[in-house]
Amino acid sequence: MGDSSSSASYIRMVHHLIEKCMCFNLSKEECMDALEKHANVNPVITSTGCSSIYSVISCDLGISNCISPSPCTVWKELEKENKEFFETYNKDREERNIEAETMQRIQKMLSEAAAAKSSDDDEEG
């Protein structure tokens, strides 16, 4: 992947796949898992976090020991370039998760109430 056009093409592909993941409201971790599983994109993440996108630029310039950008690297760069968007995206994801949990609790309460009522009806009959 030392060739600049293939690196740029790879970055665009990963960027596009990340956008697709976001359409499904995936977190960064869920996106990395999905890309690894379904697109065979390796989420090369070091123990200190995501690699810098600048290693990709170094690769494009022909500097040795270059690495392919991971989806995590591309995601981090997108976060830097679109800070407000990602703040809103993450806040919306949290709110949706809270709403989903609330709906699950309500459904559970309704099911339990229906089961209790059915049990009461059986005892009366």
KOLGU-4560 file (N, C-alpha, C; in nm, 3 decimals, padded with zeros to 5 digits):
<recs>
<n_xx: 00.081 n_yy: -00.120 n_zz: 00.000 ca_xx: 00.000 ca_yy: 00.000 ca_zz: 00.000 c_xx: 00.085 c_yy: 00.126 c_zz: 00.000 mol: A seq: 1 type: MET>
<n_xx: 00.211 n_yy: 00.118 n_zz: -00.048 ca_xx: 00.299 ca_yy: 00.233 ca_zz: -00.049 c_xx: 00.263 c_yy: 00.333 c_zz: -00.156 mol: A seq: 2 type: GLY>
<n_xx: 00.185 n_yy: 00.296 n_zz: -00.251 ca_xx: 00.145 ca_yy: 00.383 ca_zz: -00.361 c_xx: 00.037 c_yy: 00.480 c_zz: -00.314 mol: A seq: 3 type: ASP>
<n_xx: 00.057 n_yy: 00.610 n_zz: -00.340 ca_xx: -00.033 ca_yy: 00.712 ca_zz: -00.286 c_xx: -00.175 c_yy: 00.700 c_zz: -00.337 mol: A seq: 4 type: SER>
<n_xx: -00.194 n_yy: 00.659 n_zz: -00.462 ca_xx: -00.330 ca_yy: 00.647 ca_zz: -00.514 c_xx: -00.404 c_yy: 00.532 c_zz: -00.448 mol: A seq: 5 type: SER>
<n_xx: -00.335 n_yy: 00.421 n_zz: -00.421 ca_xx: -00.402 ca_yy: 00.310 ca_zz: -00.354 c_xx: -00.430 c_yy: 00.343 c_zz: -00.208 mol: A seq: 6 type: SER>
<n_xx: -00.341 n_yy: 00.417 n_zz: -00.141 ca_xx: -00.365 ca_yy: 00.460 ca_zz: -00.003 c_xx: -00.485 c_yy: 00.553 c_zz: 00.004 mol: A seq: 7 type: SER>
<n_xx: -00.490 n_yy: 00.648 n_zz: -00.088 ca_xx: -00.601 ca_yy: 00.743 ca_zz: -00.091 c_xx: -00.732 c_yy: 00.670 c_zz: -00.121 mol: A seq: 8 type: ALA>
<n_xx: -00.726 n_yy: 00.574 n_zz: -00.212 ca_xx: -00.844 ca_yy: 00.496 ca_zz: -00.247 c_xx: -00.891 c_yy: 00.414 c_zz: -00.126 mol: A seq: 9 type: SER>
<n_xx: -00.797 n_yy: 00.356 n_zz: -00.055 ca_xx: -00.829 ca_yy: 00.277 ca_zz: 00.064 c_xx: -00.894 c_yy: 00.366 c_zz: 00.171 mol: A seq: 10 type: TYR>
<n_xx: -00.837 n_yy: 00.483 n_zz: 00.193 ca_xx: -00.893 ca_yy: 00.577 ca_zz: 00.292 c_xx: -01.035 c_yy: 00.615 c_zz: 00.253 mol: A seq: 11 type: ILE>
<n_xx: -01.058 n_yy: 00.644 n_zz: 00.125 ca_xx: -01.193 ca_yy: 00.679 ca_zz: 00.079 c_xx: -01.290 c_yy: 00.564 c_zz: 00.100 mol: A seq: 12 type: ARG>
<n_xx: -01.243 n_yy: 00.440 n_zz: 00.072 ca_xx: -01.328 ca_yy: 00.324 ca_zz: 00.092 c_xx: -01.366 c_yy: 00.309 c_zz: 00.240 mol: A seq: 13 type: MET>
<n_xx: -01.267 n_yy: 00.319 n_zz: 00.328 ca_xx: -01.293 ca_yy: 00.305 ca_zz: 00.472 c_xx: -01.384 c_yy: 00.417 c_zz: 00.519 mol: A seq: 14 type: VAL>
<n_xx: -01.360 n_yy: 00.537 n_zz: 00.472 ca_xx: -01.445 ca_yy: 00.653 ca_zz: 00.504 c_xx: -01.590 c_yy: 00.624 c_zz: 00.465 mol: A seq: 15 type: HIS>
<n_xx: -01.608 n_yy: 00.575 n_zz: 00.344 ca_xx: -01.743 ca_yy: 00.542 ca_zz: 00.294 c_xx: -01.808 c_yy: 00.433 c_zz: 00.381 mol: A seq: 16 type: HIS>
<n_xx: -01.731 n_yy: 00.331 n_zz: 00.416 ca_xx: -01.785 ca_yy: 00.222 ca_zz: 00.499 c_xx: -01.822 c_yy: 00.273 c_zz: 00.638 mol: A seq: 17 type: LEU>
<n_xx: -01.742 n_yy: 00.364 n_zz: 00.693 ca_xx: -01.774 ca_yy: 00.423 ca_zz: 00.823 c_xx: -01.906 c_yy: 00.500 c_zz: 00.814 mol: A seq: 18 type: ILE>
<n_xx: -01.924 n_yy: 00.575 n_zz: 00.707 ca_xx: -02.050 ca_yy: 00.648 ca_zz: 00.688 c_xx: -02.168 c_yy: 00.552 c_zz: 00.682 mol: A seq: 19 type: GLU>
<n_xx: -02.150 n_yy: 00.439 n_zz: 00.614 ca_xx: -02.256 ca_yy: 00.337 ca_zz: 00.608 c_xx: -02.288 c_yy: 00.285 c_zz: 00.748 mol: A seq: 20 type: LYS>
<n_xx: -02.183 n_yy: 00.259 n_zz: 00.827 ca_xx: -02.204 ca_yy: 00.212 ca_zz: 00.964 c_xx: -02.283 c_yy: 00.315 c_zz: 01.045 mol: A seq: 21 type: CYS>
<n_xx: -02.252 n_yy: 00.441 n_zz: 01.023 ca_xx: -02.320 ca_yy: 00.547 ca_zz: 01.097 c_xx: -02.468 c_yy: 00.555 c_zz: 01.060 mol: A seq: 22 type: MET>
<n_xx: -02.501 n_yy: 00.517 n_zz: 00.937 ca_xx: -02.642 ca_yy: 00.513 ca_zz: 00.897 c_xx: -02.719 c_yy: 00.411 c_zz: 00.981 mol: A seq: 23 type: CYS>
<n_xx: -02.646 n_yy: 00.312 n_zz: 01.033 ca_xx: -02.708 ca_yy: 00.210 ca_zz: 01.118 c_xx: -02.688 c_yy: 00.242 c_zz: 01.266 mol: A seq: 24 type: PHE>
<n_xx: -02.643 n_yy: 00.366 n_zz: 01.293 ca_xx: -02.629 ca_yy: 00.415 ca_zz: 01.430 c_xx: -02.527 c_yy: 00.335 c_zz: 01.512 mol: A seq: 25 type: ASN>
<n_xx: -02.420 n_yy: 00.288 n_zz: 01.449 ca_xx: -02.319 ca_yy: 00.208 ca_zz: 01.518 c_xx: -02.220 c_yy: 00.298 c_zz: 01.591 mol: A seq: 26 type: LEU>
<n_xx: -02.170 n_yy: 00.250 n_zz: 01.703 ca_xx: -02.063 ca_yy: 00.320 ca_zz: 01.774 c_xx: -01.932 c_yy: 00.294 c_zz: 01.699 mol: A seq: 27 type: SER>
<n_xx: -01.827 n_yy: 00.362 n_zz: 01.740 ca_xx: -01.698 ca_yy: 00.341 ca_zz: 01.676 c_xx: -01.655 c_yy: 00.194 c_zz: 01.691 mol: A seq: 28 type: LYS>
<n_xx: -01.672 n_yy: 00.138 n_zz: 01.811 ca_xx: -01.632 ca_yy: -00.001 ca_zz: 01.834 c_xx: -01.716 c_yy: -00.097 c_zz: 01.750 mol: A seq: 29 type: GLU>
<n_xx: -01.846 n_yy: -00.073 n_zz: 01.744 ca_xx: -01.933 ca_yy: -00.159 ca_zz: 01.662 c_xx: -01.895 c_yy: -00.148 c_zz: 01.514 mol: A seq: 30 type: GLU>
<n_xx: -01.860 n_yy: -00.029 n_zz: 01.472 ca_xx: -01.819 ca_yy: -00.006 ca_zz: 01.333 c_xx: -01.690 c_yy: -00.082 c_zz: 01.302 mol: A seq: 31 type: CYS>
<n_xx: -01.592 n_yy: -00.074 n_zz: 01.393 ca_xx: -01.465 ca_yy: -00.145 ca_zz: 01.371 c_xx: -01.491 c_yy: -00.296 c_zz: 01.361 mol: A seq: 32 type: MET>
<n_xx: -01.577 n_yy: -00.347 n_zz: 01.450 ca_xx: -01.611 ca_yy: -00.490 ca_zz: 01.445 c_xx: -01.680 c_yy: -00.527 c_zz: 01.314 mol: A seq: 33 type: ASP>
<n_xx: -01.775 n_yy: -00.444 n_zz: 01.273 ca_xx: -01.850 ca_yy: -00.473 ca_zz: 01.150 c_xx: -01.758 c_yy: -00.469 c_zz: 01.028 mol: A seq: 34 type: ALA>
<n_xx: -01.669 n_yy: -00.370 n_zz: 01.023 ca_xx: -01.578 ca_yy: -00.360 ca_zz: 00.908 c_xx: -01.482 c_yy: -00.478 c_zz: 00.904 mol: A seq: 35 type: LEU>
<n_xx: -01.437 n_yy: -00.521 n_zz: 01.021 ca_xx: -01.348 ca_yy: -00.637 ca_zz: 01.024 c_xx: -01.421 c_yy: -00.762 c_zz: 00.979 mol: A seq: 36 type: GLU>
<n_xx: -01.544 n_yy: -00.780 n_zz: 01.027 ca_xx: -01.620 ca_yy: -00.901 ca_zz: 00.998 c_xx: -01.673 c_yy: -00.904 c_zz: 00.855 mol: A seq: 37 type: LYS>
<n_xx: -01.729 n_yy: -00.794 n_zz: 00.807 ca_xx: -01.799 ca_yy: -00.794 ca_zz: 00.679 c_xx: -01.719 c_yy: -00.741 c_zz: 00.561 mol: A seq: 38 type: HIS>
<n_xx: -01.617 n_yy: -00.660 n_zz: 00.589 ca_xx: -01.539 ca_yy: -00.603 ca_zz: 00.479 c_xx: -01.392 c_yy: -00.643 c_zz: 00.485 mol: A seq: 39 type: ALA>
<n_xx: -01.359 n_yy: -00.728 n_zz: 00.583 ca_xx: -01.222 ca_yy: -00.774 ca_zz: 00.600 c_xx: -01.123 c_yy: -00.659 c_zz: 00.615 mol: A seq: 40 type: ASN>
<n_xx: -01.166 n_yy: -00.553 n_zz: 00.687 ca_xx: -01.080 ca_yy: -00.439 ca_zz: 00.713 c_xx: -01.026 c_yy: -00.456 c_zz: 00.854 mol: A seq: 41 type: VAL>
<n_xx: -00.896 n_yy: -00.469 n_zz: 00.866 ca_xx: -00.833 ca_yy: -00.494 ca_zz: 00.995 c_xx: -00.825 c_yy: -00.365 c_zz: 01.078 mol: A seq: 42 type: ASN>
<n_xx: -00.885 n_yy: -00.365 n_zz: 01.197 ca_xx: -00.881 ca_yy: -00.244 ca_zz: 01.281 c_xx: -00.752 c_yy: -00.235 c_zz: 01.360 mol: A seq: 43 type: PRO>
<n_xx: -00.641 n_yy: -00.206 n_zz: 01.294 ca_xx: -00.510 ca_yy: -00.203 ca_zz: 01.357 c_xx: -00.508 c_yy: -00.094 c_zz: 01.465 mol: A seq: 44 type: VAL>
<n_xx: -00.530 n_yy: -00.138 n_zz: 01.590 ca_xx: -00.534 ca_yy: -00.044 ca_zz: 01.701 c_xx: -00.424 c_yy: -00.081 c_zz: 01.799 mol: A seq: 45 type: ILE>
<n_xx: -00.341 n_yy: 00.017 n_zz: 01.833 ca_xx: -00.231 ca_yy: -00.009 ca_zz: 01.925 c_xx: -00.281 c_yy: 00.002 c_zz: 02.069 mol: A seq: 46 type: THR>
<n_xx: -00.197 n_yy: -00.035 n_zz: 02.162 ca_xx: -00.236 ca_yy: -00.030 ca_zz: 02.303 c_xx: -00.258 c_yy: 00.114 c_zz: 02.350 mol: A seq: 47 type: SER>
<n_xx: -00.203 n_yy: 00.211 n_zz: 02.278 ca_xx: -00.222 ca_yy: 00.350 ca_zz: 02.317 c_xx: -00.337 c_yy: 00.415 c_zz: 02.242 mol: A seq: 48 type: THR>
<n_xx: -00.409 n_yy: 00.338 n_zz: 02.163 ca_xx: -00.523 ca_yy: 00.393 ca_zz: 02.089 c_xx: -00.500 c_yy: 00.385 c_zz: 01.940 mol: A seq: 49 type: GLY>
<n_xx: -00.567 n_yy: 00.470 n_zz: 01.868 ca_xx: -00.561 ca_yy: 00.468 ca_zz: 01.722 c_xx: -00.430 c_yy: 00.528 c_zz: 01.673 mol: A seq: 50 type: CYS>
<n_xx: -00.381 n_yy: 00.474 n_zz: 01.564 ca_xx: -00.263 ca_yy: 00.531 ca_zz: 01.499 c_xx: -00.299 c_yy: 00.665 c_zz: 01.438 mol: A seq: 51 type: SER>
<n_xx: -00.202 n_yy: 00.743 n_zz: 01.412 ca_xx: -00.228 ca_yy: 00.873 ca_zz: 01.352 c_xx: -00.244 c_yy: 00.863 c_zz: 01.202 mol: A seq: 52 type: SER>
<n_xx: -00.333 n_yy: 00.944 n_zz: 01.148 ca_xx: -00.353 ca_yy: 00.949 ca_zz: 01.003 c_xx: -00.225 c_yy: 00.996 c_zz: 00.935 mol: A seq: 53 type: ILE>
<n_xx: -00.138 n_yy: 01.065 n_zz: 01.011 ca_xx: -00.016 ca_yy: 01.117 ca_zz: 00.953 c_xx: 00.079 c_yy: 01.005 c_zz: 00.913 mol: A seq: 54 type: TYR>
<n_xx: 00.066 n_yy: 00.887 n_zz: 00.972 ca_xx: 00.147 ca_yy: 00.774 ca_zz: 00.928 c_xx: 00.108 c_yy: 00.736 c_zz: 00.786 mol: A seq: 55 type: SER>
<n_xx: -00.018 n_yy: 00.757 n_zz: 00.753 ca_xx: -00.066 ca_yy: 00.730 ca_zz: 00.617 c_xx: -00.004 c_yy: 00.830 c_zz: 00.521 mol: A seq: 56 type: VAL>
<n_xx: 00.001 n_yy: 00.957 n_zz: 00.562 ca_xx: 00.061 ca_yy: 01.061 ca_zz: 00.479 c_xx: 00.208 c_yy: 01.029 c_zz: 00.457 mol: A seq: 57 type: ILE>
<n_xx: 00.278 n_yy: 00.986 n_zz: 00.565 ca_xx: 00.418 ca_yy: 00.946 ca_zz: 00.551 c_xx: 00.430 c_yy: 00.833 c_zz: 00.451 mol: A seq: 58 type: SER>
<n_xx: 00.335 n_yy: 00.739 n_zz: 00.456 ca_xx: 00.334 ca_yy: 00.627 ca_zz: 00.363 c_xx: 00.321 c_yy: 00.679 c_zz: 00.220 mol: A seq: 59 type: CYS>
<n_xx: 00.229 n_yy: 00.775 n_zz: 00.201 ca_xx: 00.208 ca_yy: 00.832 ca_zz: 00.069 c_xx: 00.334 c_yy: 00.900 c_zz: 00.017 mol: A seq: 60 type: ASP>
<n_xx: 00.416 n_yy: 00.954 n_zz: 00.108 ca_xx: 00.537 ca_yy: 01.023 ca_zz: 00.067 c_xx: 00.654 c_yy: 00.928 c_zz: 00.046 mol: A seq: 61 type: LEU>
<n_xx: 00.628 n_yy: 00.799 n_zz: 00.065 ca_xx: 00.732 ca_yy: 00.699 ca_zz: 00.039 c_xx: 00.821 c_yy: 00.671 c_zz: 00.157 mol: A seq: 62 type: GLY>
<n_xx: 00.786 n_yy: 00.718 n_zz: 00.275 ca_xx: 00.868 ca_yy: 00.691 ca_zz: 00.392 c_xx: 00.851 c_yy: 00.544 c_zz: 00.429 mol: A seq: 63 type: ILE>
<n_xx: 00.961 n_yy: 00.478 n_zz: 00.462 ca_xx: 00.955 ca_yy: 00.334 ca_zz: 00.489 c_xx: 00.879 c_yy: 00.304 c_zz: 00.617 mol: A seq: 64 type: SER>
<n_xx: 00.846 n_yy: 00.178 n_zz: 00.635 ca_xx: 00.772 ca_yy: 00.128 ca_zz: 00.751 c_xx: 00.633 c_yy: 00.190 c_zz: 00.763 mol: A seq: 65 type: ASN>
<n_xx: 00.571 n_yy: 00.218 n_zz: 00.650 ca_xx: 00.438 ca_yy: 00.275 ca_zz: 00.655 c_xx: 00.336 c_yy: 00.167 c_zz: 00.688 mol: A seq: 66 type: CYS>
<n_xx: 00.224 n_yy: 00.209 n_zz: 00.739 ca_xx: 00.117 ca_yy: 00.115 ca_zz: 00.770 c_xx: -00.007 c_yy: 00.156 c_zz: 00.695 mol: A seq: 67 type: ILE>
<n_xx: -00.095 n_yy: 00.062 n_zz: 00.675 ca_xx: -00.225 ca_yy: 00.093 ca_zz: 00.616 c_xx: -00.307 c_yy: 00.163 c_zz: 00.723 mol: A seq: 68 type: SER>
<n_xx: -00.385 n_yy: 00.263 n_zz: 00.685 ca_xx: -00.467 ca_yy: 00.329 ca_zz: 00.787 c_xx: -00.577 c_yy: 00.234 c_zz: 00.834 mol: A seq: 69 type: PRO>
<n_xx: -00.596 n_yy: 00.229 n_zz: 00.964 ca_xx: -00.703 ca_yy: 00.145 ca_zz: 01.016 c_xx: -00.833 c_yy: 00.224 c_zz: 01.010 mol: A seq: 70 type: SER>
<n_xx: -00.947 n_yy: 00.155 n_zz: 01.018 ca_xx: -01.073 ca_yy: 00.230 ca_zz: 01.022 c_xx: -01.077 c_yy: 00.320 c_zz: 01.145 mol: A seq: 71 type: PRO>
<n_xx: -01.011 n_yy: 00.277 n_zz: 01.253 ca_xx: -01.007 ca_yy: 00.359 ca_zz: 01.373 c_xx: -00.933 c_yy: 00.490 c_zz: 01.344 mol: A seq: 72 type: CYS>
<n_xx: -00.824 n_yy: 00.481 n_zz: 01.268 ca_xx: -00.749 ca_yy: 00.599 ca_zz: 01.229 c_xx: -00.837 c_yy: 00.693 c_zz: 01.148 mol: A seq: 73 type: THR>
<n_xx: -00.908 n_yy: 00.639 n_zz: 01.052 ca_xx: -00.994 ca_yy: 00.720 ca_zz: 00.966 c_xx: -01.106 c_yy: 00.781 c_zz: 01.050 mol: A seq: 74 type: VAL>
<n_xx: -01.165 n_yy: 00.702 n_zz: 01.140 ca_xx: -01.272 ca_yy: 00.753 ca_zz: 01.228 c_xx: -01.221 c_yy: 00.870 c_zz: 01.311 mol: A seq: 75 type: TRP>
<n_xx: -01.102 n_yy: 00.853 n_zz: 01.372 ca_xx: -01.045 ca_yy: 00.960 ca_zz: 01.456 c_xx: -01.023 c_yy: 01.088 c_zz: 01.375 mol: A seq: 76 type: LYS>
<n_xx: -00.975 n_yy: 01.072 n_zz: 01.253 ca_xx: -00.953 ca_yy: 01.189 ca_zz: 01.168 c_xx: -01.086 c_yy: 01.256 c_zz: 01.134 mol: A seq: 77 type: GLU>
<n_xx: -01.188 n_yy: 01.175 n_zz: 01.106 ca_xx: -01.321 ca_yy: 01.231 ca_zz: 01.080 c_xx: -01.372 c_yy: 01.306 c_zz: 01.202 mol: A seq: 78 type: LEU>
<n_xx: -01.349 n_yy: 01.250 n_zz: 01.322 ca_xx: -01.390 ca_yy: 01.318 ca_zz: 01.445 c_xx: -01.322 c_yy: 01.454 c_zz: 01.459 mol: A seq: 79 type: GLU>
<n_xx: -01.193 n_yy: 01.458 n_zz: 01.427 ca_xx: -01.120 ca_yy: 01.586 ca_zz: 01.436 c_xx: -01.176 c_yy: 01.689 c_zz: 01.339 mol: A seq: 80 type: LYS>
<n_xx: -01.204 n_yy: 01.644 n_zz: 01.217 ca_xx: -01.250 ca_yy: 01.736 ca_zz: 01.113 c_xx: -01.396 c_yy: 01.777 c_zz: 01.130 mol: A seq: 81 type: GLU>
<n_xx: -01.475 n_yy: 01.696 n_zz: 01.202 ca_xx: -01.619 ca_yy: 01.719 ca_zz: 01.215 c_xx: -01.662 c_yy: 01.709 c_zz: 01.361 mol: A seq: 82 type: ASN>
<n_xx: -01.594 n_yy: 01.783 n_zz: 01.448 ca_xx: -01.614 ca_yy: 01.771 ca_zz: 01.592 c_xx: -01.760 c_yy: 01.788 c_zz: 01.633 mol: A seq: 83 type: LYS>
<n_xx: -01.826 n_yy: 01.894 n_zz: 01.584 ca_xx: -01.964 ca_yy: 01.920 ca_zz: 01.623 c_xx: -02.057 c_yy: 01.808 c_zz: 01.578 mol: A seq: 84 type: GLU>
<n_xx: -02.036 n_yy: 01.759 n_zz: 01.456 ca_xx: -02.119 ca_yy: 01.650 ca_zz: 01.405 c_xx: -02.109 c_yy: 01.528 c_zz: 01.496 mol: A seq: 85 type: PHE>
<n_xx: -01.986 n_yy: 01.489 n_zz: 01.531 ca_xx: -01.967 ca_yy: 01.370 ca_zz: 01.613 c_xx: -02.019 c_yy: 01.389 c_zz: 01.755 mol: A seq: 86 type: PHE>
<n_xx: -02.008 n_yy: 01.510 n_zz: 01.808 ca_xx: -02.067 ca_yy: 01.536 ca_zz: 01.941 c_xx: -02.218 c_yy: 01.513 c_zz: 01.936 mol: A seq: 87 type: GLU>
<n_xx: -02.282 n_yy: 01.565 n_zz: 01.832 ca_xx: -02.426 ca_yy: 01.547 ca_zz: 01.816 c_xx: -02.459 c_yy: 01.401 c_zz: 01.790 mol: A seq: 88 type: THR>
<n_xx: -02.382 n_yy: 01.335 n_zz: 01.705 ca_xx: -02.404 ca_yy: 01.194 ca_zz: 01.673 c_xx: -02.397 c_yy: 01.108 c_zz: 01.799 mol: A seq: 89 type: TYR>
<n_xx: -02.293 n_yy: 01.129 n_zz: 01.879 ca_xx: -02.276 ca_yy: 01.050 ca_zz: 02.000 c_xx: -02.385 c_yy: 01.079 c_zz: 02.102 mol: A seq: 90 type: ASN>
<n_xx: -02.425 n_yy: 01.205 n_zz: 02.113 ca_xx: -02.534 ca_yy: 01.241 ca_zz: 02.205 c_xx: -02.665 c_yy: 01.175 c_zz: 02.160 mol: A seq: 91 type: LYS>
<n_xx: -02.693 n_yy: 01.181 n_zz: 02.031 ca_xx: -02.814 ca_yy: 01.117 ca_zz: 01.977 c_xx: -02.812 c_yy: 00.966 c_zz: 02.000 mol: A seq: 92 type: ASP>
<n_xx: -02.694 n_yy: 00.902 n_zz: 01.982 ca_xx: -02.682 ca_yy: 00.758 ca_zz: 02.007 c_xx: -02.715 c_yy: 00.727 c_zz: 02.152 mol: A seq: 93 type: ARG>
<n_xx: -02.663 n_yy: 00.807 n_zz: 02.244 ca_xx: -02.691 ca_yy: 00.785 ca_zz: 02.386 c_xx: -02.840 c_yy: 00.799 c_zz: 02.415 mol: A seq: 94 type: GLU>
<n_xx: -02.902 n_yy: 00.902 n_zz: 02.357 ca_xx: -03.045 ca_yy: 00.923 ca_zz: 02.379 c_xx: -03.127 c_yy: 00.808 c_zz: 02.322 mol: A seq: 95 type: GLU>
<n_xx: -03.089 n_yy: 00.759 n_zz: 02.205 ca_xx: -03.161 ca_yy: 00.645 ca_zz: 02.146 c_xx: -03.146 c_yy: 00.521 c_zz: 02.232 mol: A seq: 96 type: ARG>
<n_xx: -03.027 n_yy: 00.500 n_zz: 02.286 ca_xx: -03.005 ca_yy: 00.384 ca_zz: 02.372 c_xx: -03.090 c_yy: 00.394 c_zz: 02.498 mol: A seq: 97 type: ASN>
<n_xx: -03.100 n_yy: 00.513 n_zz: 02.556 ca_xx: -03.183 ca_yy: 00.533 ca_zz: 02.675 c_xx: -03.329 c_yy: 00.507 c_zz: 02.641 mol: A seq: 98 type: ILE>
<n_xx: -03.374 n_yy: 00.559 n_zz: 02.526 ca_xx: -03.512 ca_yy: 00.536 ca_zz: 02.483 c_xx: -03.539 c_yy: 00.387 c_zz: 02.462 mol: A seq: 99 type: GLU>
<n_xx: -03.445 n_yy: 00.317 n_zz: 02.403 ca_xx: -03.463 ca_yy: 00.173 ca_zz: 02.379 c_xx: -03.471 c_yy: 00.098 c_zz: 02.511 mol: A seq: 100 type: ALA>
<n_xx: -03.385 n_yy: 00.133 n_zz: 02.605 ca_xx: -03.388 ca_yy: 00.068 ca_zz: 02.737 c_xx: -03.521 c_yy: 00.096 c_zz: 02.807 mol: A seq: 101 type: GLU>
<n_xx: -03.570 n_yy: 00.220 n_zz: 02.797 ca_xx: -03.698 ca_yy: 00.255 ca_zz: 02.857 c_xx: -03.811 c_yy: 00.175 c_zz: 02.795 mol: A seq: 102 type: THR>
<n_xx: -03.810 n_yy: 00.162 n_zz: 02.664 ca_xx: -03.913 ca_yy: 00.083 ca_zz: 02.596 c_xx: -03.908 c_yy: -00.063 c_zz: 02.640 mol: A seq: 103 type: MET>
<n_xx: -03.789 n_yy: -00.117 n_zz: 02.656 ca_xx: -03.776 ca_yy: -00.256 ca_zz: 02.701 c_xx: -03.835 c_yy: -00.272 c_zz: 02.841 mol: A seq: 104 type: GLN>
<n_xx: -03.807 n_yy: -00.175 n_zz: 02.929 ca_xx: -03.862 ca_yy: -00.182 ca_zz: 03.065 c_xx: -04.014 c_yy: -00.175 c_zz: 03.063 mol: A seq: 105 type: ARG>
<n_xx: -04.068 n_yy: -00.086 n_zz: 02.980 ca_xx: -04.213 ca_yy: -00.073 ca_zz: 02.970 c_xx: -04.275 c_yy: -00.202 c_zz: 02.918 mol: A seq: 106 type: ILE>
<n_xx: -04.215 n_yy: -00.260 n_zz: 02.814 ca_xx: -04.267 ca_yy: -00.386 ca_zz: 02.759 c_xx: -04.262 c_yy: -00.497 c_zz: 02.863 mol: A seq: 107 type: GLN>
<n_xx: -04.154 n_yy: -00.501 n_zz: 02.941 ca_xx: -04.142 ca_yy: -00.602 ca_zz: 03.045 c_xx: -04.252 c_yy: -00.583 c_zz: 03.150 mol: A seq: 108 type: LYS>
<n_xx: -04.274 n_yy: -00.457 n_zz: 03.192 ca_xx: -04.378 ca_yy: -00.429 ca_zz: 03.291 c_xx: -04.516 c_yy: -00.468 c_zz: 03.239 mol: A seq: 109 type: MET>
<n_xx: -04.544 n_yy: -00.438 n_zz: 03.112 ca_xx: -04.673 ca_yy: -00.474 ca_zz: 03.053 c_xx: -04.691 c_yy: -00.625 c_zz: 03.046 mol: A seq: 110 type: LEU>
<n_xx: -04.584 n_yy: -00.695 n_zz: 03.009 ca_xx: -04.589 ca_yy: -00.842 ca_zz: 03.003 c_xx: -04.613 c_yy: -00.901 c_zz: 03.141 mol: A seq: 111 type: SER>
<n_xx: -04.544 n_yy: -00.848 n_zz: 03.240 ca_xx: -04.562 ca_yy: -00.897 ca_zz: 03.376 c_xx: -04.703 c_yy: -00.868 c_zz: 03.426 mol: A seq: 112 type: GLU>
<n_xx: -04.755 n_yy: -00.749 n_zz: 03.394 ca_xx: -04.892 ca_yy: -00.713 ca_zz: 03.436 c_xx: -04.993 c_yy: -00.804 c_zz: 03.368 mol: A seq: 113 type: ALA>
<n_xx: -04.973 n_yy: -00.833 n_zz: 03.241 ca_xx: -05.065 ca_yy: -00.921 ca_zz: 03.168 c_xx: -05.059 c_yy: -01.063 c_zz: 03.225 mol: A seq: 114 type: ALA>
<n_xx: -04.940 n_yy: -01.108 n_zz: 03.259 ca_xx: -04.924 ca_yy: -01.242 ca_zz: 03.316 c_xx: -04.991 c_yy: -01.249 c_zz: 03.453 mol: A seq: 115 type: ALA>
<n_xx: -04.976 n_yy: -01.144 n_zz: 03.533 ca_xx: -05.038 ca_yy: -01.140 ca_zz: 03.665 c_xx: -05.190 c_yy: -01.139 c_zz: 03.653 mol: A seq: 116 type: ALA>
<n_xx: -05.241 n_yy: -01.061 n_zz: 03.557 ca_xx: -05.386 ca_yy: -01.055 ca_zz: 03.536 c_xx: -05.439 c_yy: -01.191 c_zz: 03.492 mol: A seq: 117 type: LYS>
<n_xx: -05.367 n_yy: -01.256 n_zz: 03.404 ca_xx: -05.407 ca_yy: -01.388 ca_zz: 03.355 c_xx: -05.408 c_yy: -01.489 c_zz: 03.471 mol: A seq: 118 type: SER>
<n_xx: -05.309 n_yy: -01.478 n_zz: 03.556 ca_xx: -05.302 ca_yy: -01.567 ca_zz: 03.673 c_xx: -05.418 c_yy: -01.541 c_zz: 03.769 mol: A seq: 119 type: SER>
<n_xx: -05.452 n_yy: -01.413 n_zz: 03.789 ca_xx: -05.565 ca_yy: -01.377 ca_zz: 03.874 c_xx: -05.695 c_yy: -01.429 c_zz: 03.815 mol: A seq: 120 type: ASP>
<n_xx: -05.713 n_yy: -01.417 n_zz: 03.684 ca_xx: -05.835 ca_yy: -01.465 ca_zz: 03.617 c_xx: -05.849 c_yy: -01.616 c_zz: 03.631 mol: A seq: 121 type: ASP>
<n_xx: -05.734 n_yy: -01.687 n_zz: 03.622 ca_xx: -05.738 ca_yy: -01.833 ca_zz: 03.636 c_xx: -05.779 c_yy: -01.875 c_zz: 03.776 mol: A seq: 122 type: ASP>
<n_xx: -05.732 n_yy: -01.801 n_zz: 03.876 ca_xx: -05.765 ca_yy: -01.832 ca_zz: 04.015 c_xx: -05.912 c_yy: -01.807 c_zz: 04.044 mol: A seq: 123 type: GLU>
<n_xx: -05.972 n_yy: -01.705 n_zz: 03.980 ca_xx: -06.113 ca_yy: -01.672 ca_zz: 04.002 c_xx: -06.204 c_yy: -01.773 c_zz: 03.935 mol: A seq: 124 type: GLU>
<n_xx: -06.160 n_yy: -01.827 n_zz: 03.823 ca_xx: -06.245 ca_yy: -01.913 ca_zz: 03.742 c_xx: -06.251 c_yy: -02.051 c_zz: 03.785 mol: A seq: 125 type: GLY>
</recs>
